[in-house]
């Protein structure tokens, strides 16, 4: 269970894995997405019974006239 033998610095390195068939891309991809949304992701390898990943995201901003932005109003084009 968890990421036994892996420190926080290693957990977010691409292609670093503890699984025989793992790609080591899950946490690096998650980190990129969280940071692109103004958040933070951290890994505690010493949490009881395995590692613990903590994700913090900022609260959604409200538009001046009402609720949160629609799903297409805040997208960036990826080339």
Beta strands, then each sheet from edge to edge (+ up, - down):
strand 1: 40-44
strand 2: 52-56
sheet 1: 1+ 2-
end
